[in-house]
Amino acid sequence: MMHMQDQAILVKGLQKSFKQLHVLNGVDFEVKRGSIFALLGSNGAGKTTIVRILTTLLKQDGGTAAVNGFDVVAEPDHVRQSISLTGQSVAVDEILTGRENLIMIGRLRHLKNSRQIADELLHRFGLADAADRRVSTYSGGMRRRLDIAMSLIGTPQLIFLDEPTTGLDPEARLEVWKTIKELANSGTTVLLTTQYLEEAEQLADRIAILHEGKIIANGTLEELKKLFPPAKVEYVEKQPTLEEIFLAIIGKKAVK
Amino acid sequence: METVNNHFFSDVGVMLGRSMRHIARSMDTIITVTIMPIAFMLLFVYVFGGAIQTGTDSYVNYLLPGILLIAISSGISYTAYRLFMDMQSGVFERFHSMPIARSAPLWGHVLTSLVSNAISVLVIILVALIMGFRSWAGPGSWLAVAGILALFTLALTWIAVIAGLSATSVDGAGAFSYPLIFLPFISSAFVPTESMPPVVRAFAENQPVTSIVEAIRSLLEGQPVGNEIWVALAWCFVIMIIAYLFAMRVYKRKAA
Protein backbone atom coordinates (compact mmCIF):
# COMPACT_ATOMS: atom_id res chain seq x y z
CA MET A 1 0.00 0.00 0.00
CA MET A 2 1.28 3.43 -0.94
CA HIS A 3 -0.06 4.87 2.27
CA MET A 4 1.94 2.53 4.51
CA GLN A 5 5.11 3.37 2.61
CA ASP A 6 5.25 7.10 3.32
CA GLN A 7 3.83 7.07 6.83
CA ALA A 8 6.24 6.37 9.66
CA ILE A 9 3.46 7.00 12.18
CA LEU A 10 -0.29 6.88 11.70
CA VAL A 11 -2.43 7.70 14.72
CA LYS A 12 -6.23 7.68 14.64
CA GLY A 13 -8.64 8.60 17.41
CA LEU A 14 -6.21 7.79 20.20
CA GLN A 15 -7.85 7.75 23.67
CA LYS A 16 -6.26 7.25 27.06
CA SER A 17 -7.49 7.90 30.58
CA PHE A 18 -5.83 7.43 33.94
CA LYS A 19 -8.70 6.78 36.34
CA GLN A 20 -10.94 9.88 36.04
CA LEU A 21 -8.40 11.90 34.12
CA HIS A 22 -8.84 11.94 30.33
CA VAL A 23 -5.35 12.53 29.02
CA LEU A 24 -5.96 11.83 25.33
CA ASN A 25 -9.34 12.63 23.78
CA GLY A 26 -9.08 11.41 20.22
CA VAL A 27 -5.65 12.28 18.88
CA ASP A 28 -5.05 12.04 15.11
CA PHE A 29 -1.83 12.72 13.26
CA GLU A 30 0.56 11.30 10.70
CA VAL A 31 4.31 11.54 10.43
CA LYS A 32 5.99 11.31 7.06
CA ARG A 33 9.06 9.12 6.72
CA GLY A 34 12.34 10.99 6.96
CA SER A 35 10.84 14.10 8.54
CA ILE A 36 11.16 15.73 11.94
CA PHE A 37 7.77 16.01 13.58
CA ALA A 38 7.36 18.03 16.76
CA LEU A 39 4.59 17.53 19.31
CA LEU A 40 4.34 20.82 21.12
CA GLY A 41 2.42 21.18 24.35
CA SER A 42 2.66 22.37 27.92
CA ASN A 43 3.34 20.06 30.86
CA GLY A 44 0.60 17.49 31.27
CA ALA A 45 -0.74 17.96 27.76
CA GLY A 46 -0.30 14.25 27.05
CA LYS A 47 2.89 14.29 24.95
CA THR A 48 4.63 11.60 26.95
CA THR A 49 1.48 9.46 27.00
CA ILE A 50 1.46 9.49 23.19
CA VAL A 51 5.15 8.57 23.08
CA ARG A 52 4.63 5.75 25.58
CA ILE A 53 1.77 4.31 23.52
CA LEU A 54 3.75 4.54 20.27
CA THR A 55 6.78 2.86 21.85
CA THR A 56 4.61 -0.03 23.22
CA LEU A 57 5.18 0.93 26.85
CA LEU A 58 1.51 1.72 27.43
CA LYS A 59 -1.75 0.45 25.90
CA GLN A 60 -4.32 2.92 24.65
CA ASP A 61 -7.98 2.72 25.67
CA GLY A 62 -9.28 3.50 22.19
CA GLY A 63 -8.17 4.35 18.66
CA THR A 64 -5.34 2.88 16.64
CA ALA A 65 -1.67 3.62 16.22
CA ALA A 66 0.67 2.17 13.61
CA VAL A 67 4.43 2.62 13.63
CA ASN A 68 6.37 1.80 10.46
CA GLY A 69 3.26 -0.02 9.27
CA PHE A 70 2.93 -2.21 12.39
CA ASP A 71 0.06 -1.91 14.83
CA VAL A 72 1.42 -1.10 18.30
CA VAL A 73 -0.98 -3.46 20.08
CA ALA A 74 -1.03 -6.37 17.61
CA GLU A 75 2.64 -6.40 16.61
CA PRO A 76 4.63 -4.80 19.43
CA ASP A 77 7.78 -6.82 18.69
CA HIS A 78 7.92 -5.56 15.12
CA VAL A 79 7.40 -2.03 16.36
CA ARG A 80 10.23 -2.38 18.90
CA GLN A 81 12.51 -3.75 16.20
CA SER A 82 12.09 -0.61 14.10
CA ILE A 83 12.22 2.18 16.71
CA SER A 84 14.30 3.68 19.47
CA LEU A 85 13.20 5.71 22.44
CA THR A 86 15.11 8.50 24.10
CA GLY A 87 12.84 9.06 27.04
CA GLN A 88 12.24 12.10 29.17
CA SER A 89 14.65 11.04 31.87
CA VAL A 90 18.08 10.28 30.49
CA ALA A 91 18.29 6.48 30.26
CA VAL A 92 22.00 5.88 30.58
CA ASP A 93 23.75 3.68 33.08
CA GLU A 94 25.66 6.01 35.40
CA ILE A 95 28.01 3.38 36.77
CA LEU A 96 29.12 2.10 33.37
CA THR A 97 31.39 4.06 31.04
CA GLY A 98 30.07 5.66 27.87
CA ARG A 99 31.62 2.92 25.78
CA GLU A 100 30.15 0.16 27.97
CA ASN A 101 26.70 1.71 27.69
CA LEU A 102 26.89 1.66 23.89
CA ILE A 103 28.26 -1.90 23.73
CA MET A 104 25.52 -3.10 26.09
CA ILE A 105 22.80 -1.76 23.79
CA GLY A 106 24.58 -3.26 20.76
CA ARG A 107 24.58 -6.67 22.45
CA LEU A 108 20.91 -6.33 23.37
CA ARG A 109 20.18 -5.57 19.72
CA HIS A 110 22.17 -8.72 18.91
CA LEU A 111 24.65 -6.97 16.66
CA LYS A 112 27.91 -8.71 15.77
CA ASN A 113 30.17 -5.64 15.74
CA SER A 114 28.96 -3.79 18.87
CA ARG A 115 32.47 -2.68 19.76
CA GLN A 116 33.11 -1.07 16.39
CA ILE A 117 29.70 0.61 16.35
CA ALA A 118 30.38 2.01 19.82
CA ASP A 119 33.68 3.48 18.61
CA GLU A 120 32.02 5.13 15.62
CA LEU A 121 29.25 6.64 17.71
CA LEU A 122 31.67 7.92 20.36
CA HIS A 123 33.54 9.80 17.64
CA ARG A 124 30.43 11.05 15.93
CA PHE A 125 29.00 12.43 19.18
CA GLY A 126 32.23 13.98 20.39
CA LEU A 127 32.52 11.58 23.31
CA ALA A 128 35.70 9.78 22.27
CA ASP A 129 37.80 11.47 24.97
CA ALA A 130 35.29 10.58 27.67
CA ALA A 131 34.61 7.08 26.34
CA ASP A 132 36.19 5.21 29.21
CA ARG A 133 35.02 7.47 31.99
CA ARG A 134 31.99 6.58 34.06
CA VAL A 135 28.86 8.35 32.92
CA SER A 136 28.38 9.76 36.43
CA THR A 137 31.24 12.16 35.60
CA TYR A 138 29.55 13.43 32.40
CA SER A 139 27.84 16.82 32.04
CA GLY A 140 24.11 17.03 31.29
CA GLY A 141 24.72 17.66 27.60
CA MET A 142 27.16 14.76 27.32
CA ARG A 143 24.68 12.41 28.97
CA ARG A 144 21.95 13.43 26.59
CA ARG A 145 24.28 12.97 23.63
CA LEU A 146 25.22 9.51 24.84
CA ASP A 147 21.52 8.79 25.40
CA ILE A 148 20.75 9.73 21.79
CA ALA A 149 23.79 7.81 20.52
CA MET A 150 22.46 4.71 22.33
CA SER A 151 19.18 5.15 20.48
CA LEU A 152 20.96 5.08 17.11
CA ILE A 153 22.43 1.60 17.60
CA GLY A 154 20.88 -0.87 15.21
CA THR A 155 19.93 2.03 12.89
CA PRO A 156 16.21 2.22 13.73
CA GLN A 157 14.01 3.85 11.10
CA LEU A 158 12.24 6.01 13.65
CA ILE A 159 13.49 7.72 16.78
CA PHE A 160 11.35 9.14 19.57
CA LEU A 161 12.86 12.01 21.51
CA ASP A 162 10.72 12.91 24.50
CA GLU A 163 11.69 16.41 25.65
CA PRO A 164 15.34 15.89 24.76
CA THR A 165 16.49 19.29 26.02
CA THR A 166 14.42 19.73 29.17
CA GLY A 167 16.73 20.55 32.04
CA LEU A 168 19.71 21.34 29.81
CA ASP A 169 21.49 24.67 29.78
CA PRO A 170 21.38 26.67 26.53
CA GLU A 171 24.82 25.51 25.45
CA ALA A 172 23.98 21.85 25.86
CA ARG A 173 20.66 22.47 24.12
CA LEU A 174 22.49 23.73 21.06
CA GLU A 175 24.65 20.61 21.04
CA VAL A 176 21.56 18.40 21.12
CA TRP A 177 19.83 20.41 18.38
CA LYS A 178 22.83 19.95 16.15
CA THR A 179 22.71 16.21 16.77
CA ILE A 180 19.01 16.01 15.91
CA LYS A 181 19.49 17.96 12.68
CA GLU A 182 22.27 15.61 11.62
CA LEU A 183 20.04 12.68 12.41
CA ALA A 184 17.28 13.89 10.14
CA ASN A 185 19.78 14.62 7.38
CA SER A 186 20.77 10.98 7.42
CA GLY A 187 17.17 9.97 6.69
CA THR A 188 15.94 8.89 10.13
CA THR A 189 12.40 9.89 11.04
CA VAL A 190 12.25 11.82 14.30
CA LEU A 191 9.26 12.39 16.55
CA LEU A 192 10.16 15.05 19.03
CA THR A 193 8.12 16.32 21.94
CA THR A 194 8.90 19.66 23.47
CA GLN A 195 7.47 22.46 25.53
CA TYR A 196 9.90 24.95 24.02
CA LEU A 197 8.43 26.84 21.11
CA GLU A 198 11.83 27.71 19.77
CA GLU A 199 12.90 24.09 19.72
CA ALA A 200 9.99 23.13 17.48
CA GLU A 201 10.68 26.18 15.34
CA GLN A 202 14.36 25.34 14.93
CA LEU A 203 14.05 21.66 14.22
CA ALA A 204 10.70 20.51 12.96
CA ASP A 205 9.38 20.06 9.45
CA ARG A 206 5.87 19.85 10.89
CA ILE A 207 4.56 20.90 14.26
CA ALA A 208 1.43 19.64 16.00
CA ILE A 209 0.12 21.44 19.05
CA LEU A 210 -1.38 19.21 21.69
CA HIS A 211 -3.76 20.84 24.11
CA GLU A 212 -6.12 19.16 26.58
CA GLY A 213 -5.73 15.79 24.91
CA LYS A 214 -6.35 16.92 21.36
CA ILE A 215 -4.27 18.14 18.44
CA ILE A 216 -5.54 21.70 18.01
CA ALA A 217 -3.17 22.71 15.21
CA ASN A 218 -0.95 20.79 12.83
CA GLY A 219 1.17 22.15 10.02
CA THR A 220 4.48 23.59 8.92
CA LEU A 221 5.85 26.59 10.78
CA GLU A 222 4.66 28.88 7.98
CA GLU A 223 1.16 27.45 8.14
CA LEU A 224 1.02 27.81 11.91
CA LYS A 225 2.29 31.37 11.81
CA LYS A 226 -0.71 32.32 9.67
CA LEU A 227 -3.08 30.75 12.19
CA PHE A 228 -1.90 32.60 15.23
CA PRO A 229 -2.49 36.20 16.24
CA PRO A 230 0.64 38.35 15.92
CA ALA A 231 0.76 39.01 19.69
CA LYS A 232 1.71 35.40 20.33
CA VAL A 233 4.39 35.44 17.70
CA GLU A 234 6.00 38.45 19.37
CA TYR A 235 6.17 36.56 22.63
CA VAL A 236 7.92 33.70 20.88
CA GLU A 237 10.51 36.06 19.48
CA LYS A 238 11.37 37.51 22.87
CA GLN A 239 12.72 34.26 24.28
CA PRO A 240 15.58 33.70 21.83
CA THR A 241 16.67 37.29 22.33
CA LEU A 242 17.57 36.62 25.93
CA GLU A 243 19.14 33.36 24.89
CA GLU A 244 21.15 35.10 22.20
CA ILE A 245 22.41 37.60 24.73
CA PHE A 246 23.41 34.79 27.05
CA LEU A 247 25.14 32.90 24.29
CA ALA A 248 26.86 36.02 23.00
CA ILE A 249 28.26 36.68 26.46
CA ILE A 250 29.64 33.19 26.84
CA GLY A 251 30.88 33.26 23.26
CA LYS A 252 28.68 30.73 21.44
CA LYS A 253 26.45 31.26 18.42
CA ALA A 254 22.89 30.01 18.11
CA VAL A 255 22.27 27.28 15.51
CA LYS A 256 20.72 28.73 12.42
CA MET B 1 8.37 -13.07 18.29
CA GLU B 2 10.62 -16.09 17.79
CA THR B 3 13.76 -14.01 17.61
CA VAL B 4 12.87 -12.27 20.87
CA ASN B 5 12.41 -15.55 22.75
CA ASN B 6 15.51 -17.14 21.26
CA HIS B 7 17.62 -14.38 22.72
CA PHE B 8 16.36 -14.75 26.29
CA PHE B 9 19.57 -16.24 27.68
CA SER B 10 21.90 -13.92 25.84
CA ASP B 11 19.78 -10.93 26.97
CA VAL B 12 19.83 -12.10 30.59
CA GLY B 13 23.60 -12.58 30.20
CA VAL B 14 24.03 -8.96 29.11
CA MET B 15 21.89 -7.81 32.06
CA LEU B 16 23.88 -9.94 34.49
CA GLY B 17 27.13 -8.55 33.09
CA ARG B 18 25.78 -5.07 33.60
CA SER B 19 24.84 -5.43 37.24
CA MET B 20 27.95 -7.44 38.08
CA ARG B 21 29.92 -4.43 36.87
CA HIS B 22 27.81 -2.32 39.22
CA ILE B 23 28.75 -4.56 42.11
CA ALA B 24 32.42 -4.69 41.18
CA ARG B 25 32.48 -0.88 41.05
CA SER B 26 30.65 -0.38 44.31
CA MET B 27 32.25 -3.01 46.51
CA ASP B 28 31.00 -0.91 49.42
CA THR B 29 27.59 -2.53 48.93
CA ILE B 30 29.05 -5.98 49.58
CA ILE B 31 31.17 -4.68 52.44
CA THR B 32 28.11 -3.05 54.05
CA VAL B 33 26.20 -6.27 53.63
CA THR B 34 28.93 -8.43 55.18
CA ILE B 35 30.09 -6.11 57.95
CA MET B 36 26.86 -6.09 59.94
CA PRO B 37 26.56 -9.90 60.15
CA ILE B 38 30.28 -10.16 60.98
CA ALA B 39 29.80 -7.59 63.75
CA PHE B 40 26.87 -9.61 65.10
CA MET B 41 29.00 -12.71 64.96
CA LEU B 42 31.84 -11.06 66.91
CA LEU B 43 29.40 -9.58 69.42
CA PHE B 44 27.56 -12.83 70.05
CA VAL B 45 30.63 -15.03 70.18
CA TYR B 46 32.92 -12.80 72.24
CA VAL B 47 30.45 -10.77 74.33
CA PHE B 48 27.18 -12.65 74.86
CA GLY B 49 28.37 -16.10 73.92
CA GLY B 50 29.89 -16.89 77.30
CA ALA B 51 26.48 -16.56 78.94
CA ILE B 52 24.52 -18.48 76.33
CA GLN B 53 23.97 -22.19 76.95
CA THR B 54 23.46 -24.03 73.69
CA GLY B 55 24.62 -27.45 74.71
CA THR B 56 27.36 -27.42 72.08
CA ASP B 57 31.12 -26.99 72.37
CA SER B 58 31.51 -24.27 69.81
CA TYR B 59 29.18 -21.29 69.79
CA VAL B 60 30.55 -20.11 66.41
CA ASN B 61 29.40 -23.40 64.91
CA TYR B 62 26.01 -22.94 66.55
CA LEU B 63 25.37 -19.41 65.32
CA LEU B 64 26.92 -19.34 61.85
CA PRO B 65 23.77 -20.53 60.01
CA GLY B 66 21.70 -17.72 61.54
CA ILE B 67 24.38 -15.17 60.68
CA LEU B 68 24.35 -16.31 57.06
CA LEU B 69 20.57 -15.86 56.91
CA ILE B 70 20.89 -12.34 58.35
CA ALA B 71 23.50 -11.53 55.70
CA ILE B 72 21.21 -12.70 52.91
CA SER B 73 18.21 -10.86 54.38
CA SER B 74 20.13 -7.59 54.33
CA GLY B 75 21.85 -8.35 51.01
CA ILE B 76 18.61 -8.60 49.08
CA SER B 77 17.68 -5.04 50.03
CA TYR B 78 20.30 -3.95 47.48
CA THR B 79 18.42 -5.87 44.82
CA ALA B 80 15.33 -3.83 45.67
CA TYR B 81 17.48 -0.69 45.57
CA ARG B 82 19.05 -1.46 42.17
CA LEU B 83 15.66 -2.33 40.71
CA PHE B 84 14.13 0.85 42.07
CA MET B 85 16.94 2.94 40.58
CA ASP B 86 16.42 1.33 37.18
CA MET B 87 12.70 2.10 37.30
CA GLN B 88 13.41 5.70 38.31
CA SER B 89 16.17 6.43 35.84
CA GLY B 90 14.35 5.39 32.70
CA VAL B 91 16.82 2.59 31.99
CA PHE B 92 14.01 0.02 32.23
CA GLU B 93 11.90 2.08 29.88
CA ARG B 94 14.68 1.97 27.34
CA PHE B 95 15.02 -1.82 27.73
CA HIS B 96 11.29 -2.33 27.38
CA SER B 97 11.07 -0.32 24.19
CA MET B 98 13.78 -2.57 22.70
CA PRO B 99 13.25 -5.94 20.99
CA ILE B 100 14.50 -8.01 23.93
CA ALA B 101 12.89 -10.68 26.09
CA ARG B 102 10.35 -8.98 28.36
CA SER B 103 11.57 -10.41 31.62
CA ALA B 104 15.31 -10.31 30.85
CA PRO B 105 15.97 -7.09 32.84
CA LEU B 106 14.27 -8.61 35.89
CA TRP B 107 16.08 -11.95 35.68
CA GLY B 108 19.35 -10.05 35.37
CA HIS B 109 18.72 -8.53 38.80
CA VAL B 110 17.63 -11.85 40.30
CA LEU B 111 20.78 -13.64 39.14
CA THR B 112 22.90 -10.75 40.36
CA SER B 113 21.31 -11.14 43.77
CA LEU B 114 22.28 -14.83 43.82
CA VAL B 115 25.87 -14.09 42.87
CA SER B 116 26.40 -11.14 45.22
CA ASN B 117 24.84 -12.97 48.18
CA ALA B 118 27.02 -16.00 47.45
CA ILE B 119 30.06 -13.72 47.64
CA SER B 120 29.06 -12.26 51.00
CA VAL B 121 28.22 -15.73 52.39
CA LEU B 122 31.71 -16.91 51.40
CA VAL B 123 33.36 -13.91 53.04
CA ILE B 124 31.43 -14.52 56.28
CA ILE B 125 32.32 -18.23 56.31
CA LEU B 126 35.99 -17.27 55.92
CA VAL B 127 35.76 -14.91 58.91
CA ALA B 128 33.99 -17.65 60.89
CA LEU B 129 36.84 -20.07 60.06
CA ILE B 130 39.29 -17.57 61.52
CA MET B 131 37.08 -17.35 64.61
CA GLY B 132 37.26 -21.09 65.08
CA PHE B 133 34.34 -22.41 63.05
CA ARG B 134 34.90 -26.03 62.03
CA SER B 135 32.70 -28.32 59.99
CA TRP B 136 32.59 -32.08 59.61
CA ALA B 137 30.38 -31.91 56.56
CA GLY B 138 31.28 -33.81 53.40
CA PRO B 139 30.95 -32.39 49.90
CA GLY B 140 27.37 -33.66 49.63
CA SER B 141 26.33 -31.83 52.80
CA TRP B 142 28.07 -28.63 51.68
CA LEU B 143 26.21 -28.89 48.39
CA ALA B 144 22.95 -29.26 50.30
CA VAL B 145 23.81 -26.19 52.42
CA ALA B 146 24.59 -24.22 49.24
CA GLY B 147 21.29 -25.37 47.75
CA ILE B 148 19.24 -24.32 50.78
CA LEU B 149 20.98 -20.93 50.94
CA ALA B 150 20.43 -20.40 47.20
CA LEU B 151 16.74 -21.24 47.56
CA PHE B 152 16.43 -18.94 50.58
CA THR B 153 18.16 -16.15 48.60
CA LEU B 154 15.82 -16.65 45.65
CA ALA B 155 12.73 -16.64 47.86
CA LEU B 156 13.76 -13.36 49.53
CA THR B 157 14.97 -11.88 46.24
CA TRP B 158 11.50 -12.19 44.75
CA ILE B 159 10.14 -10.38 47.81
CA ALA B 160 12.78 -7.72 47.17
CA VAL B 161 11.62 -7.50 43.56
CA ILE B 162 8.09 -6.69 44.72
CA ALA B 163 9.47 -4.01 47.03
CA GLY B 164 11.79 -2.55 44.39
CA LEU B 165 9.04 -2.38 41.77
CA SER B 166 6.36 -0.90 43.98
CA ALA B 167 8.38 1.45 46.21
CA THR B 168 7.90 5.19 45.78
CA SER B 169 11.17 6.20 47.45
CA VAL B 170 14.67 4.80 47.86
CA ASP B 171 14.11 4.36 51.60
CA GLY B 172 10.90 2.47 50.97
CA ALA B 173 12.69 0.13 48.58
CA GLY B 174 15.05 -0.96 51.36
CA ALA B 175 12.84 -0.79 54.45
CA PHE B 176 11.01 -4.09 53.83
CA SER B 177 14.16 -6.01 54.69
CA TYR B 178 14.28 -4.88 58.36
CA PRO B 179 11.70 -7.39 59.64
CA LEU B 180 13.43 -10.10 57.61
CA ILE B 181 16.75 -9.28 59.26
CA PHE B 182 15.02 -9.43 62.64
CA LEU B 183 13.39 -12.85 62.13
CA PRO B 184 16.53 -14.92 62.96
CA PHE B 185 16.62 -13.30 66.42
CA ILE B 186 13.27 -14.88 67.28
CA SER B 187 14.36 -18.34 66.20
CA SER B 188 16.82 -20.96 67.33
CA ALA B 189 19.60 -19.13 65.47
CA PHE B 190 21.23 -17.61 68.59
CA VAL B 191 19.72 -19.40 71.57
CA PRO B 192 17.82 -22.69 71.90
CA THR B 193 14.07 -22.08 71.84
CA GLU B 194 13.61 -24.03 75.10
CA SER B 195 14.70 -20.94 77.06
CA MET B 196 11.91 -18.75 75.63
CA PRO B 197 8.47 -18.05 77.18
CA PRO B 198 5.71 -20.26 75.69
CA VAL B 199 4.16 -17.78 73.19
CA VAL B 200 7.51 -16.61 71.83
CA ARG B 201 8.73 -20.18 71.77
CA ALA B 202 5.70 -21.33 69.78
CA PHE B 203 6.37 -18.59 67.23
CA ALA B 204 10.09 -19.30 67.12
CA GLU B 205 9.65 -23.01 66.59
CA ASN B 206 7.15 -22.63 63.79
CA GLN B 207 8.62 -19.83 61.73
CA PRO B 208 10.70 -20.60 58.62
CA VAL B 209 14.06 -19.42 59.93
CA THR B 210 14.24 -22.05 62.70
CA SER B 211 13.82 -25.01 60.36
CA ILE B 212 16.28 -23.54 57.85
CA VAL B 213 18.83 -22.78 60.58
CA GLU B 214 18.54 -26.26 62.09
CA ALA B 215 18.78 -28.01 58.75
CA ILE B 216 21.96 -26.09 57.87
CA ARG B 217 23.36 -26.59 61.36
CA SER B 218 22.87 -30.38 61.21
CA LEU B 219 24.42 -30.53 57.75
CA LEU B 220 27.47 -28.51 58.84
CA GLU B 221 27.89 -30.59 62.01
CA GLY B 222 27.92 -33.68 59.83
CA GLN B 223 24.93 -35.04 61.72
CA PRO B 224 21.96 -36.79 60.16
CA VAL B 225 19.24 -34.32 59.17
CA GLY B 226 15.74 -35.23 60.13
CA ASN B 227 12.50 -33.68 59.05
CA GLU B 228 13.95 -30.17 59.32
CA ILE B 229 15.40 -30.17 55.86
CA TRP B 230 12.03 -30.95 54.27
CA VAL B 231 10.26 -28.33 56.36
CA ALA B 232 13.02 -25.86 55.43
CA LEU B 233 12.78 -26.66 51.73
CA ALA B 234 8.99 -26.45 51.82
CA TRP B 235 9.14 -23.00 53.43
CA CYS B 236 11.65 -21.75 50.86
CA PHE B 237 9.66 -23.11 47.93
CA VAL B 238 6.32 -21.78 49.14
CA ILE B 239 7.71 -18.29 49.87
CA MET B 240 9.56 -18.28 46.55
CA ILE B 241 6.56 -19.29 44.46
CA ILE B 242 4.13 -16.88 46.11
CA ALA B 243 6.62 -13.99 45.94
CA TYR B 244 7.48 -14.85 42.32
CA LEU B 245 3.83 -14.83 41.25
CA PHE B 246 3.20 -11.51 42.98
CA ALA B 247 6.41 -10.00 41.62
CA MET B 248 5.54 -11.01 38.06
CA ARG B 249 2.08 -9.49 38.43
CA VAL B 250 3.55 -6.21 39.63
CA TYR B 251 6.17 -6.33 36.86
CA LYS B 252 3.57 -6.86 34.14
CA ARG B 253 1.50 -4.00 35.49
CA LYS B 254 4.47 -1.65 35.78
CA ALA B 255 6.12 -2.61 32.51
CA ALA B 256 3.02 -2.91 30.30
Interface residues (C-beta under 8 A of the other chain):
Chain A: T55 T56 L57 L58 K59 D77 R80 Q81 I83 S84 L85 G87 Q88 S89 V90 A91 V92 D93 E94 I95 L96 E100 M104 I105 R107 L108 R109 H110 R134 M150
Chain B: M1 T3 V4 H7 S10 D11 V14 G17 R18 R21 H22 R25 S26 Q88 S89 G90 V91 E93 R94 F95 H96 S97 M98 P99 I100 A255 A256
